[in-house]
């Protein structure tokens, strides 16, 4: 689904609406697309999405300048803590520039 959403935002609104049936909208300073069904045409099931989210982790790569050198820090952030992690930048608990956020499933999850 990630590729589909990225593709949606790379096109113009009129082409997206006619080609996919989805319209890119704007709210609270961000573009978004609302999806009601998965790529197979099935409605989303809340419990399945919550179970999926619970298992997700994010590798957040942050760039910092330390002693005149550019360094990268990679944080393993569980899905449940992602908003807390992001807020720590706003509160200046953490600093730096977020370079990448990549979703993954830790090994050992079956």
Buried (B, 14 or more C-beta within 10 A) or exposed (E): EEEEBEEBEEBEBEEBBEEBEBBBEEEEEEEBBEEEEEEEEEEEEEEEEEEEEEEBBBEBBBEEEEEEEEEEEEBEBBBEBBEEBBEBBEEEEBEBEBEEBEEEEEEEEE
